[in-house]
């Protein structure tokens, strides 16, 4: 026997689903975009794909004595138009143009990873920290909106579960990401991050703080 709701029942079910979606939607962005900076970071980590407005905001947030580490893998298009071939070095150039001093910046370019590019970038940062004798010092990770929770999760896996790292989720200047369902790009970005975060939890849950190497090209 197949149960079929009445017209009134179908309308009620539809309204309940709408309320559920919008109720979850109102808190989904906050869940994906945590901001919990470290009280006294020694350096700032910025993901190389952040927009120019974020670069300028990070410079204003940097305190004297803090260094900036840029991350990012290879740029796979337009290489004949720019000098840099990876997002880490490109962000260094953008920081310099925005007025930051070269001695305050470290670049941590990542190799081309077949999967989990954010984790590959986090591993590259760890290597630079170890080379520079900075590993273990507190830091803040700057990411963008709903990508931030996944970035923090990956960096904790790469740097260590107890590593003193804070997170700052920067806001978009183009549209209101908190109303992500009202914009097609924000909609795709937010739901895409839900799926990507779910994949990250499934793929990395068994690694309790260990540094896991990735297959790269």
PAZAPA-4460 file (N, C-alpha, C; in steps of 0.05 Angstrom, whole numbers, plus 32768, in hexadecimal, padded with zeros to 4 digits):
% residues 217
    n_x    n_y    n_z   ca_x   ca_y   ca_z    c_x    c_y    c_z   seq   type   mol
   8011   7FE8   8000   8000   8000   8000   8012   8019   8000     1      X     A
   800B   802C   7FEF   801A   8045   7FED   8009   805C   7FF9     2      X     A
   8015   806A   800D   8007   8080   801A   800B   8099   8009     3      X     A
   7FF5   80A6   8002   7FF6   80BF   7FF3   7FE8   80D5   8003     4      X     A
   7FF7   80EB   8009   7FEA   8100   801A   7FD4   810E   800B     5      X     A
   7FC2   8119   801A   7FAD   812A   800E   7FB9   8144   8004     6      X     A
   7FA9   8154   7FF6   7FB3   816D   7FEC   7FBC   817F   8004     7      X     A
   7FAC   8180   8019   7FB3   8190   8030   7FCC   8185   803D     8      X     A
   7FCE   816A   803E   7FE6   815E   804A   7FFF   8164   803A     9      X     A
   7FFC   8163   801F   8013   8169   800E   801D   8185   8012    10      X     A
   8009   8198   8014   8010   81B4   8019   801F   81B7   8033    11      X     A
   8015   81A9   8048   8022   81AB   8062   803E   81A0   8062    12      X     A
   8042   8189   8054   805C   817E   8052   806F   8191   8043    13      X     A
   8065   819D   802E   8076   81B0   801F   807E   81C8   8031    14      X     A
   806B   81D2   8040   8071   81E9   8051   8086   81E2   8067    15      X     A
   8083   81C9   8071   8096   81C0   8085   80B2   81BE   807A    16      X     A
   80B4   81B4   8061   80CE   81B1   8054   80DA   81CC   804F    17      X     A
   80C9   81E0   8046   80D3   81FB   8042   80DE   8207   805C    18      X     A
   80CF   8203   8071   80D8   820E   808B   80F2   8200   8094    19      X     A
   80F4   81E6   808F   810C   81D8   8096   8124   81E2   8086    20      X     A
   8121   81E6   806C   8137   81EF   805B   8140   820A   8063    21      X     A
   812D   821D   8067   8135   8238   806E   813F   823A   808B    22      X     A
   8134   8229   809C   813F   8228   80B7   815C   821F   80B8    23      X     A
   8161   820A   80A9   817D   8200   80A7   818E   8214   8098    24      X     A
   8183   8221   8083   8192   8234   8074   819C   824C   8084    25      X     A
   818C   8254   8097   8193   826C   80A7   81AB   8267   80B8    26      X     A
   81B0   824E   80C0   81C8   8248   80D1   81DE   8239   80C2    27      X     A
   81D8   8231   80A9   81EC   8222   809A   8205   8232   8094    28      X     A
   8201   824C   808D   8219   825C   8087   822A   8260   80A0    29      X     A
   821D   8265   80B7   822D   8268   80CF   823C   824F   80D6    30      X     A
   8230   8238   80D1   823E   821F   80D6   8257   821B   80C5    31      X     A
   8254   8223   80AB   826A   821F   8098   827F   8235   809A    32      X     A
   8278   824C   80A7   828A   8264   80A7   8291   826C   80C3    33      X     A
   82A0   825B   80D2   82A7   8262   80ED   82BC   8278   80ED    34      X     A
   82BB   8289   8101   82D0   829D   8106   82D7   829B   8124    35      X     A
   82F0   8291   8128   82FA   828E   8144   8318   8292   8143    36      X     A
   8320   82AB   8141   833D   82B1   813F   834C   82AA   8158    37      X     A
   8366   82A4   8155   8378   82A0   816C   837D   82BA   8179    38      X     A
   837F   82BB   8194   8383   82D5   81A2   839E   82E2   819C    39      X     A
   83B2   82D2   8195   83CC   82DE   8190   83DB   82CF   817A    40      X     A
   83D3   82D1   8161   83E0   82C2   814C   83FB   82CE   8144    41      X     A
   840E   82BD   813E   8428   82C7   8134   8429   82CC   8116    42      X     A
   8417   82BE   8108   8416   82C2   80EB   83FA   82BC   80E1    43      X     A
   83F4   82C6   80C9   83DA   82C2   80BC   83DE   82B1   80A3    44      X     A
   83CC   829F   809F   83CC   828E   8087   83B4   8297   8076    45      X     A
   83BA   829C   805D   83A4   82A4   804B   83A4   8291   8033    46      X     A
   838C   8289   802C   8388   8278   8014   838A   8288   7FFB    47      X     A
   839A   827F   7FE8   83A2   8290   7FD1   838C   8297   7FBE    48      X     A
   8375   828A   7FC0   8360   8290   7FAE   834C   82A5   7FB8    49      X     A
   8352   82B1   7FCF   8341   82C5   7FDB   8340   82DE   7FC9    50      X     A
   8329   82EC   7FC8   8327   8304   7FB7   8338   831B   7FC1    51      X     A
   833D   832F   7FB0   834E   8345   7FB7   8344   8354   7FCF    52      X     A
   8329   8356   7FD2   831F   8364   7FEA   8327   8357   8004    53      X     A
   832A   833C   8003   8333   832D   801B   8350   8333   8020    54      X     A
   8360   8335   800B   837D   833B   800E   8380   8356   801D    55      X     A
   8371   836A   8015   8373   8384   8021   8369   8383   803E    56      X     A
   8355   8374   8044   834B   8372   805F   835F   8364   8071    57      X     A
   836C   834F   8067   8380   8341   8077   8397   8353   807E    58      X     A
   83A0   8364   806C   83B6   8377   8071   83AE   838A   8088    59      X     A
   8395   8393   8088   838D   83A5   809E   838B   8396   80B9    60      X     A
   8386   837C   80B8   8384   836C   80D1   839F   8364   80DC    61      X     A
   83B4   8363   80CB   83CE   835A   80D4   83DA   836D   80E8    62      X     A
   83E3   8362   80FE   83F0   8372   8113   840E   8373   810E    63      X     A
   841C   8387   8118   8439   8388   8115   8446   836F   8120    64      X     A
   8459   8364   8111   8467   834C   811A   845B   8332   810F    65      X     A
   8442   8333   8106   8436   831C   80FA   843E   8318   80DD    66      X     A
   8443   8300   80D5   844A   82FA   80B9   8431   82ED   80AC    67      X     A
   8432   82EE   8091   841C   82E3   8081   8427   82CC   8071    68      X     A
   8419   82B5   8070   8420   829F   8060   840A   829B   804B    69      X     A
   8412   829B   8032   83FF   8297   801C   83FF   827A   8013    70      X     A
   83E8   826F   800B   83E6   8253   8003   83D9   8252   7FE8    71      X     A
   83DA   823A   7FDC   83CC   8235   7FC3   83DC   8225   7FB0    72      X     A
   83CE   8216   7F9F   83DB   8205   7F8C   83DF   8212   7F71    73      X     A
   83E6   8203   7F5C   83EC   820E   7F42   83D4   821C   7F35    74      X     A
   83DA   8231   7F26   83C6   823E   7F16   83C5   8230   7EFB    75      X     A
   83AF   8226   7EF3   83AE   8215   7EDC   83A3   8223   7EC3    76      X     A
   83A0   823D   7EC4   8397   824C   7EAD   83A4   8267   7EAD    77      X     A
   83A7   8273   7E95   83B1   828E   7E93   83CE   8292   7E9B    78      X     A
   83DE   827C   7E9A   83FA   827E   7EA3   840B   8291   7E92    79      X     A
   8403   8294   7E79   8412   82A6   7E67   840D   82C3   7E6D    80      X     A
   83F9   82C9   7E7D   83F1   82E5   7E83   83FC   82EF   7E9E    81      X     A
   8405   82DD   7EAF   840F   82E5   7EC9   8429   82D8   7ECF    82      X     A
   8439   82E4   7EE0   8453   82D9   7EE6   8452   82C1   7EF9    83      X     A
   843E   82C1   7F0B   843C   82AC   7F1F   842E   8293   7F14    84      X     A
   8436   827C   7F1D   8429   8263   7F13   841A   8254   7F29    85      X     A
   8417   8261   7F41   8408   8255   7F56   83FA   826B   7F67    86      X     A
   83E5   8263   7F75   83D5   8277   7F84   83E4   8283   7F9C    87      X     A
   83F7   8273   7FA7   8406   827E   7FBE   8417   8295   7FB5    88      X     A
   8426   8292   7F9F   8437   82A8   7F96   8427   82BF   7F8B    89      X     A
   8410   82B9   7F7E   83FF   82CE   7F74   83F5   82DF   7F8C    90      X     A
   83EE   82D3   7FA2   83E5   82E2   7FB9   83FB   82F3   7FC5    91      X     A
   8414   82E9   7FC4   842B   82F9   7FCC   842C   8313   7FBC    92      X     A
   8429   8310   7FA2   8429   8328   7F90   8412   833B   7F97    93      X     A
   83FB   8330   7F9C   83E4   8341   7FA3   83E8   834F   7FBD    94      X     A
   83F5   8342   7FD1   83FB   834E   7FEA   840E   8366   7FE7    95      X     A
   8422   8361   7FD6   8436   8376   7FD1   8429   838F   7FC4    96      X     A
   8418   838A   7FB0   840A   83A0   7FA3   83F8   83AF   7FB6    97      X     A
   83ED   83A0   7FC9   83DB   83AC   7FDD   83EA   83BB   7FF3    98      X     A
   8405   83B9   7FF3   8414   83C9   8006   8423   83B9   801B    99      X     A
   8420   839F   801B   842E   838F   8030   844C   838D   8029   100      X     A
   845C   838A   803D   8479   8388   8039   8481   836B   8035   101      X     A
   8495   8367   8023   849D   834D   801B   84A7   833C   8032   102      X     A
   84B5   8349   8046   84C1   833A   805C   84AB   832E   806F   103      X     A
   8493   8337   806B   847D   832D   807D   846E   8316   8070   104      X     A
   8477   830D   8058   8467   82F9   804A   8478   82E0   8044   105      X     A
   846B   82C9   8048   8477   82AF   8040   8464   82A2   802C   106      X     A
   846F   8295   8018   845E   8287   8005   8461   8269   8009   107      X     A
   844A   825B   8008   8449   823E   800C   843A   8231   7FF5   108      X     A
   8445   8231   7FDD   8437   8225   7FC6   8433   8207   7FC9   109      X     A
   841C   81FE   7FC1   8416   81E1   7FC3   8419   81D4   7FA7   110      X     A
   841F   81BA   7FA6   841F   81AC   7F8D   8403   81A8   7F82   111      X     A
   8401   81A0   7F69   83E7   819A   7F5E   83DD   817F   7F69   112      X     A
   83C8   8181   7F7A   83BD   8169   7F87   83A6   815F   7F77   113      X     A
   83A4   8144   7F75   838D   8138   7F67   8373   813B   7F77   114      X     A
   8376   813B   7F92   835F   813E   7FA3   8367   814F   7FBB   115      X     A
   8353   815B   7FC9   8357   8169   7FE2   836C   817F   7FE0   116      X     A
   8367   8192   7FCE   837B   81A7   7FCA   837F   81B8   7FE2   117      X     A
   836B   81BD   7FF2   836E   81CC   800B   8381   81BE   801E   118      X     A
   837F   81A4   8020   8391   8195   8031   83AE   8196   8026   119      X     A
   83B1   8195   800C   83CB   8197   8000   83D8   81B2   8007   120      X     A
   83C8   81C7   8006   83D2   81E2   800E   83DA   81E3   802B   121      X     A
   83CA   81D6   803C   83D0   81D5   8059   83EB   81C7   805E   122      X     A
   83EF   81B1   804F   8409   81A3   8051   8420   81B4   8049   123      X     A
   841C   81C4   8034   8431   81D6   802A   8437   81EB   8040   124      X     A
   8423   81F5   804D   8427   8208   8063   8437   81FB   8079   125      X     A
   8430   81E3   8080   843F   81D5   8096   845C   81D3   808F   126      X     A
   8462   81CC   8076   847E   81C9   806E   848D   81E3   8071   127      X     A
   8481   81F9   8068   848E   8213   806A   8492   821B   8088   128      X     A
   847E   8215   8098   8481   821B   80B5   8498   820C   80C1   129      X     A
   849A   81F3   80BA   84B0   81E2   80C4   84CB   81EC   80BA   130      X     A
   84CC   81F4   80A1   84E5   81FE   8095   84EE   8219   80A3   131      X     A
   84DA   8229   80A9   84E0   8244   80B4   84E2   8243   80D3   132      X     A
   84DE   822C   80DF   84DF   822A   80FC   84C7   8237   810A   133      X     A
   84B1   8238   80FB   8498   8245   8106   8483   8231   810F   134      X     A
   8488   8218   810A   8474   8204   8110   846E   8203   812E   135      X     A
   8455   8205   8135   844D   8205   8151   8444   8220   815B   136      X     A
   844B   8235   814B   8442   8250   8153   8425   8254   814A   137      X     A
   8416   8263   815A   83FA   8268   8155   83F5   8277   813B   138      X     A
   83DF   8272   812E   83D9   827F   8115   83BB   8282   8111   139      X     A
   83B3   8293   80FF   8398   8296   80F6   8396   828F   80D8   140      X     A
   8382   827F   80D2   837D   8278   80B6   8366   8289   80AB   141      X     A
   836C   8296   8095   8357   82A7   8088   834C   8298   8070   142      X     A
   8333   8294   8070   8325   8286   805A   830D   8297   8052   143      X     A
   82FC   828C   8042   82E6   829B   8037   82CB   828D   803C   144      X     A
   82B9   829A   804B   829E   8291   804F   829B   8274   8055   145      X     A
   828A   8265   8046   8284   8249   804C   829B   8236   8047   146      X     A
   82B0   823F   803C   82C8   822D   8038   82D8   822B   8052   147      X     A
   82D3   823C   8065   82E4   823F   807C   82E5   8227   808E   148      X     A
   82CE   821B   8094   82CE   8203   80A6   82DE   81EC   809A   149      X     A
   82DC   81E8   8080   82EB   81D2   8073   8309   81D9   8073   150      X     A
   8310   81F2   806F   832C   81FA   8070   8337   81F5   808C   151      X     A
   8329   81FD   80A0   8332   81F9   80BC   8336   81DB   80C1   152      X     A
   8323   81CB   80B9   8325   81AE   80BD   833E   81A3   80B0   153      X     A
   8343   81AB   8097   835A   81A0   8089   8374   81AA   8095   154      X     A
   8375   81C3   809E   838E   81CD   80AA   8393   81BF   80C5   155      X     A
   837E   81B9   80D4   8382   81AB   80ED   838D   818F   80E7   156      X     A
   8384   8182   80D2   838E   8168   80CA   83AC   816A   80C2   157      X     A
   83B3   817F   80B4   83CE   8182   80AA   83E2   818B   80C0   158      X     A
   83D9   819F   80D0   83EA   81AA   80E4   83EA   819B   80FF   159      X     A
   83D4   818D   8104   83D1   817F   811D   83B8   8188   812B   160      X     A
   83AA   8175   8137   8390   817B   8143   8392   8190   8159   161      X     A
   83A9   8191   8168   83AC   81A4   817E   83BC   81BD   8177   162      X     A
   83C1   81C0   815D   83D1   81D8   8155   83C1   81F1   815B   163      X     A
   83CE   8206   8165   83C0   821F   816C   83B9   822F   8153   164      X     A
   83A2   8229   8147   839A   8237   812F   837E   8242   8132   165      X     A
   837A   825B   812A   8360   8268   8129   8356   826A   810D   166      X     A
   833D   8272   810A   8330   8273   80F0   8321   828E   80ED   167      X     A
   8323   829A   80D6   8314   82B3   80D0   8307   82AF   80B5   168      X     A
   82EC   82AF   80B5   82DD   82AC   809C   82D6   82C8   8091   169      X     A
   82E2   82CF   807B   82DE   82E9   806F   82C4   82E9   8060   170      X     A
   82B7   8300   8060   829D   8303   8053   82A0   830C   8036   171      X     A
   828C   8305   8026   828C   830E   800A   8283   832B   8008   172      X     A
   828F   8339   7FF6   8286   8355   7FF1   8273   8357   7FDA   173      X     A
   826E   8340   7FCC   825D   8340   7FB4   8240   833A   7FBA   174      X     A
   823B   8328   7FCE   8220   8321   7FD4   821F   8317   7FF1   175      X     A
   8207   8316   7FFB   8202   830E   8017   8202   82EF   8018   176      X     A
   8218   82E4   8021   821A   82C7   8023   8208   82BB   8038   177      X     A
   8200   82CC   804B   81EE   82C2   8060   81D3   82BC   8055   178      X     A
   81CC   82C8   803F   81B3   82C1   8030   81BB   82B2   8017   179      X     A
   81CA   829C   801B   81D6   828E   8005   81C2   8283   7FF1   180      X     A
   81AA   827E   7FFA   8195   8272   7FE9   818A   8286   7FD5   181      X     A
   8190   82A1   7FD9   8185   82B5   7FC8   8197   82BC   7FB0   182      X     A
   81AF   82B0   7FAE   81C2   82B5   7F99   81CC   829B   7F8E   183      X     A
   81CC   8298   7F73   81D3   827E   7F67   81F0   8276   7F6E   184      X     A
   8203   8289   7F6D   821E   8283   7F72   8222   827B   7F90   185      X     A
   8216   828B   7FA1   8218   8285   7FBE   820A   826A   7FC4   186      X     A
   81F5   8264   7FB6   81E6   824B   7FBA   81F8   8234   7FB3   187      X     A
   8205   8235   7F9C   8216   821F   7F93   822F   821D   7FA5   188      X     A
   823A   8234   7FAD   8251   8233   7FBF   824B   8226   7FD9   189      X     A
   8235   822E   7FE6   822E   8224   8000   8228   8206   7FFF   190      X     A
   8217   81FE   7FED   8210   81E1   7FEB   8229   81D1   7FE3   191      X     A
   823A   81DC   7FD2   8252   81CE   7FCA   8265   81CA   7FE2   192      X     A
   8266   81DE   7FF4   8277   81DB   800C   826B   81C7   801F   193      X     A
   8251   81C4   8020   8245   81AF   8031   824E   8194   8027   194      X     A
   824D   818F   800D   8256   8176   8002   8274   8172   8006   195      X     A
   8284   8187   8001   82A1   8184   8004   82A9   817F   8021   196      X     A
   829B   818C   8034   82A2   8188   8050   829A   816B   8058   197      X     A
   8284   8162   804E   827C   8146   8054   8291   8132   8049   198      X     A
   829A   8137   8031   82AF   8126   8026   82C8   8127   8037   199      X     A
   82D0   813F   8040   82E8   8142   8050   82E5   8132   806A   200      X     A
   82CF   8134   8077   82CA   8125   8090   82CC   8107   808B   201      X     A
   82C0   80FE   8075   82C1   80E2   806E   82DD   80D8   8067   202      X     A
   82EC   80E8   8059   8306   80E0   8050   831C   80E2   8065   203      X     A
   8319   80F5   8078   832F   80FB   808B   8328   80F4   80A8   204      X     A
   8310   80EA   80AE   8309   80E6   80CA   831C   80D3   80D9   205      X     A
   8327   80C0   80CB   8337   80AC   80D9   8353   80B6   80DF   206      X     A
   835B   80CD   80D4   8375   80D7   80D9   8374   80EB   80F0   207      X     A
   837A   80E2   8107   8377   80F2   8120   8390   8104   8125   208      X     A
   8393   8118   8114   83A9   812A   8118   83C2   8123   8109   209      X     A
   83C3   810B   80FD   83DB   8103   80EE   83DC   8113   80D4   210      X     A
   83F4   8117   80CA   83F8   8125   80B0   83F8   8110   809A   211      X     A
   83E4   8111   8089   83E1   80FD   8074   83E9   8109   8059   212      X     A
   83FB   80FC   804C   8404   8105   8032   83EF   8100   801C   213      X     A
   83EF   8110   8007   83DC   810D   7FF1   83EB   8105   7FD8   214      X     A
   83DC   80F9   7FC6   83E7   80F3   7FAB   83E7   810C   7F9B   215      X     A
   83FD   8115   7F90   83FF   812D   7F81   840A   8126   7F65   216      X     A
   8407   813A   7F53   8411   8136   7F38   842C   8143   7F35   217      X     A
***
